[in-house]
Amino acid sequence: MGLNISVYRNGSDCTNGGASANCKTICVVNIPGPFKPDHNKPAFKLVEGNLGTVVLKPLYEPKNMMGPHMGGNYGGTSDSRFDEAVEKILGHSFYGAIPIHDRFDSWEAYDYLSR
């Protein structure tokens, strides 16, 4: 069970086929809520990111791939449970959308794109 949140994106998909690429909603399973993830609402977790940030990562990650990375999409909701969960991780008040890290690349593509 979890909390459904909206996916916000620019006009193009940079997730390389990530879990948020074709959905309008994701289900954050580590925030209490009445919803279950499914094919149209994939499961994500809210986690601490690098340098004191918070990110959303998919619960199911492909094997032998580099990632997850930011794919250009953000997740957010006006539900106060979301902001409270972010604040608990950050240690201070928060309001806004969170980066969705659901882009995975093959190691070959990662090496090529990192040059």
Helices and strands as residue ranges (DSSP letters): E 3-8, E 25-28, E 43-48, G 50-52, E 54-58, E 66-76, H 80-90, E 98-105, H 107-113
